[in-house]
């Protein structure tokens, strides 16, 4: 599975925060999807792309994990 997240550069999120987010996403997703590749970058818009997930249940599960990680900011500390 491949996940690409684009964060609006106007939000001024530090590189350290992006790296912490990536690390936390790997920690949560790799046990379920060992072949996960994540790319987080800043750009002119916000976006999320999931590739190589065929089942709707998998997409819902991954989206739920992404949302849970984003909302639970304990990985920032």
C-alpha positions, -999 to 999 in steps of 0.1 A, spaced: 0 0 0 12 35 -7 -1 66 11 7 101 -1 -2 130 21 1 166 10 -1 193 36 -7 230 27 26 248 31 7 278 44 1 258 76 39 262 84 43 227 99 80 219 108 99 191 92 103 175 126 65 174 130 61 158 96 87 132 104 70 124 137 37 120 119 53 97 94 69 76 121 36 73 140 17 63 109 43 36 101 40 24 137 2 21 134 0 7 98 30 -16 94 16 -44 117 -15 -46 95 1 -37 61 38 -46 62 45 -33 27 33 2 35 51 32 19 43 67 32 52 100 17 43 133 34 52 165 18 42 202 18 26 217 -13 2 243 -25 -29 223 -14 -41 196 9 -45 161 -3 -45 124 5 -40 95 -19 -42 58 -11 -30 33 -36 -30 -5 -39 -60 -11 -16 -86 -31 -34 -112 -37 -6 -135 -9 7 -130 -24 42 -93 -19 40 -97 17 28 -121 24 57 -97 9 82 -67 28 69 -87 61 68 -98 55 104 -62 49 115 -50 80 97 -77 101 113 -70 86 147 -33 93 145 -40 129 133 -65 136 161 -44 120 189 -14 143 190 6 124 216 31 116 189 40 153 189 56 151 223 
